[in-house]
Amino acid sequence: MMCRSAVGRAGRSRDHASPFRQNEPVRVSHVFVFPASLCVRGSHGCCLAAGAGSGRKDFEEDPRVQGARGHRRSVSRGSYQLQAQMNRAVYDERPPGSLVPTSVAEASRAMAGDTTLSENYAFAGMHHIFDQHVDSAVPRLQFANDDKRLLACCSLDGTLSIMTLSPPPPTVKVTLKGHAGPVTDFAWSLSNDIIVSTSKDGTLRIWNTEDGRCIREVADPEGSELLCCTFQPMNNNLTVVGNSKHHLQVVNISTGKKVKGGSSKLTGRVLSLSFDAPGRILWAGDDRGSIFSFLFDMATGKLTKAKRLVVNEGSPISSISARSWISREARDPSLLINACVNKLLLYRVVDNEGTLQLKRSFPIQHGSQPLHSIFCPLMSFRQGACVVTGSEDACVYFFDVERNTKAIVNKLQGHSGPVLDVSFNCDESLLASSDTTGMVIIWRREQK
């Protein structure tokens, strides 16, 4: 294990954001439509799973629970059942032994190689440690989209950092300062030129990632704490925000105004958000154990509540990650859920309203902290499939979703507190993890 003193305090930075400009227009780069096989980054209503109820359950054994710039693009409204059938058809048409589900996956297959999951997720050790947020928890971190070197994180100290990992040495490129309270979440725009962030100070801020300027500040109309945010994947002019008063709201960041019809109320504080790949379904999780699905109108930004699943009554849904295609063995759209039940949960999306059916679960220590998990970005293109999660035992866990027994592929140790978030860069050469002590560790994967 590498101690912090061996690396030094190179992670600290004295960069300051330029003065805030209230009326400067926000420019978001053109949005591209990706194949359904690619990963999506990092409600009150009917039940998502028929008969799903409350109370702690054995999730695997109870069948009732298993149940350029801002332009909008129209997308197909085909069902998830049809998508799964199409995925299977593409796979079945390929020669025997082929591991690649689509023709566009050849580059990813080349990066993944023909190694086993255990071999592929072996790590050489710590590449670097950032400690600029030491003594304040770092709840979220994420590599920039399709990028190997840019990483951002937010802290409960009220700031965000953008770090560059190459060329060496790794350094803090810019610090985003302006929030008057803990920063709870953030998201990169598709082109990586904009970051949006939410804070307990009740504001959404839009930042220029090149120089750290705050382009716009949008105050919550209810004056409540903002707890999570995500970009609409097909229209990065629109951001969805969740607050502590149970409300979900679509905001146009170009104007700073709420979208008419783009709001809804959950049963608790909104903690987590995730869109499907086409941007047609939004899932939202709250602190009372419910996951709601919403249909998103691409033309107007309107939200329509569709389904609800109570994962476990009173257990916060701290993380939701959506994926269109996990692997050749698991070809259905899926959700990865952290829900404070000492398990990481993998659900299958079974229809075009976001109905969920539990596929399996993995044991982790998770009882209270806001832990997050991810699908590995290249796992669709090799034998097997892997997910990564933080844990309250200060470890990072890798699980093979196709193994029925001994699903743990790897376990990284080095943090001194609960690991809150994890993020891979686009080619999986580096993994970043953050914890409650403010430490950010960059792990280097072994090169084969």
Disulfide bonds with the S-S distance in Angstrom:
none
